[in-house]
Amino acid sequence: MTESTSAVEQAVQQRIQQARIKVQAARERRDELSAARRRGLAARHANKLRHLAEREQLRLDAEDDGQDDDEPDCFR
């Protein structure tokens, strides 16, 4: 009877070990996805800031062009 209990106990231990491996793999997968998500968000945020700065510069350039209308054409 000790032998069958031992085999059952071994099977239980094997299942527990497999579950631990599965949990660890899922944790690593979540960590990798989280890191990729953070990189993606940072890249999108940087692009957004770059586009906003470009639009602001274009607006300022257009505004400067509009203010120069008081000058005679010979000074341009």
C-alpha positions as CSV (number, residue, x, y, z in Angstrom):
1,M,0.0,0.0,0.0
2,T,2.9,2.3,0.6
3,E,3.9,1.9,-3.0
4,S,0.6,3.1,-4.4
5,T,0.5,6.0,-2.0
6,S,4.0,6.9,-3.2
7,A,3.0,6.7,-6.8
8,V,-0.1,8.9,-6.1
9,E,2.1,11.3,-4.1
10,Q,4.6,11.4,-7.0
11,A,1.8,12.2,-9.5
12,V,0.5,14.9,-7.2
13,Q,3.9,16.4,-6.9
14,Q,4.4,16.3,-10.6
15,R,1.1,18.1,-11.2
16,I,2.0,20.7,-8.6
17,Q,5.4,21.3,-10.4
18,Q,3.7,21.6,-13.8
19,A,1.2,24.1,-12.3
20,R,4.1,26.2,-10.9
21,I,5.9,26.2,-14.3
22,K,2.6,27.2,-16.0
23,V,2.1,30.1,-13.5
24,Q,5.7,31.3,-13.9
25,A,5.4,31.2,-17.7
26,A,2.2,33.2,-17.5
27,R,3.8,35.8,-15.2
28,E,6.8,36.2,-17.6
29,R,4.4,36.6,-20.5
30,R,2.5,39.3,-18.7
31,D,5.7,41.1,-17.8
32,E,6.9,41.0,-21.4
33,L,3.6,42.3,-22.7
34,S,3.5,45.0,-20.0
35,A,7.0,46.2,-21.0
36,A,6.1,46.2,-24.7
37,R,2.9,48.2,-23.8
38,R,5.0,50.8,-21.8
39,R,7.4,51.2,-24.7
40,G,4.5,51.6,-27.1
41,L,2.9,54.2,-25.0
42,A,6.1,56.1,-24.5
43,A,6.7,56.1,-28.3
44,R,3.2,57.3,-29.0
45,H,3.5,60.0,-26.4
46,A,6.8,61.2,-27.9
47,N,5.2,61.3,-31.4
48,K,2.3,63.3,-30.1
49,L,4.6,65.8,-28.4
50,R,6.7,66.1,-31.6
51,H,3.5,66.7,-33.7
52,L,2.2,69.3,-31.3
53,A,5.5,71.1,-31.3
54,E,5.6,71.1,-35.1
55,R,2.0,72.4,-35.3
56,E,2.8,75.1,-32.8
57,Q,5.9,76.1,-34.8
58,L,3.8,76.2,-38.0
59,R,1.2,78.4,-36.2
60,L,3.9,80.7,-34.9
61,D,5.5,80.9,-38.4
62,A,2.1,81.7,-39.9
63,E,1.4,84.3,-37.2
64,D,4.8,85.9,-37.9
65,D,4.0,86.1,-41.6
66,G,0.7,87.8,-40.8
67,Q,2.3,90.4,-38.6
68,D,4.7,91.6,-41.2
69,D,1.9,93.0,-43.3
70,D,2.6,96.5,-41.9
71,E,6.0,96.6,-43.5
72,P,6.4,97.9,-47.0
73,D,7.4,95.3,-49.6
74,C,10.8,97.0,-50.1
75,F,11.8,95.9,-46.6
76,R,11.0,92.2,-47.1
